[in-house]
Amino acid sequence: MSDPMAADIEVLLRRAFRPVDPPETLSARLEATLQGLSDLAAEELESWELRAMRDPRNWVRPVAAVAVGTAAGAGLVVIRVRQQHRKQRRHLHGVELAERTVRNAADEVRRLFERR
């Protein structure tokens, strides 16, 4: 016979791992946050003077700004390309999907650089 305790655990695990849909505003909030981080990083880099860069102790903030800006920009590109894929109701596969993804990502990167 089966153990009733094991059946209860199985039911509890199924409930615990049931998929949960994220809030509808999550994507917009995430995009706004990443855009803000990207803008702040760009402002930080614009405010630095080259003369101050002679001292290696001054390199921490610009390096951190580059890292944060790069990560935020990459996140924005991924989110926006993903949104474009969802808007295009056509489901692509294989090479065609890869080509469209690369093209969309390049367009988004270009748009981000044009904003600066």
N, C-alpha and C positions, 0 to 999 in steps of 0.2 A: 504494500500500500504506500501511497505517497504521504509525505509528512505535511500536516496542515501548516506548520510554521514556515516551511519552505514556500508553500503556495502564497502565504501572506507576504513574505519578503518579495516574491516575484511580482505580486500586485503592486506593492509599494514602489518597487523599482520602475515598473511601467509608468506609474503616475509621475514619479520624479523625473523621468527622462522623456516625458511627453513634450513634443516640440512647442515652443512658445513663440508667437509672432511678436516682433519688436514693435514699439509704438510707431505710428506713421510719421511722426515728426522727428524721429531719430536721425534719418538721413539728412534732413535739412539742418538740424542742430549740429551734427558732425561736420557737415560741409562748412557751416558758418564758423565753427571753432577752428577748423583747419585753415580756412581763409584768414581768420584773425591772427593765427600763429605765423602764417606765411608773411602777412603784412608787417607784423611786429619784428620779425627777423630781418626783413628788408630794411625797415626803418633803422634798426640797430646797426646794420652794416653801413648804411648811408651816413650815419652820424660819426663813424670812426675816421680819424685822420691818419694818413699814411705815416706821418712822423711818429705817432705813438706806437706804431708797429715795430719799431726798431728794438724795443725792449720785449723779450719773450714773455715776460709776466703779463703783458697786455694782450696776449693772443687768446686767452681763454674765452672771453666774451664773443669775439668775432667767430671763433671756431664753433662755439655753441650755437651762435646765430645761424651759421651755415648749416650745421647739422639739423637744427629744428626746422629751418626753412626748407631744406631738402626733403625731410621726412613729411612735412605738411604738404608740400607741393606734390610729392609722389602720392600721398593719400588723396589729395584732391583729384589728381588725374585718374586714379583707380575708381573713385566714386563717380566721377562724371562719365567715364567710359562705360561703367556698369549701368548708369542711368540711360545712356544712349542705347545700349543693347536691349534694355527693357522696353524702351519706347518703340523700337523697331520690332514689330511683332513677328517678323520673319526669323525663324530659328536657323542659324548657320552652324555648320560643322566643319571640322578639319581645317584645311588650308584657307578656305574662304573666311572662316571665323578669325583665324590668326591674322590674316591680312587686314580685315576690317578693324580688329582690335588695335593693331599697330598704327594704322592710319588715324583712328580716333584718338589714340594716346598722343600721337605726334601733334595733332590739331590742338588738343588741350594744353600740351606743353607750350606750344606757340602762343596760345591765348594768355597763358600765365605770364610769359615773358613780355608780351605786348602791354600788359597792365602795368608793368614796372617802368 
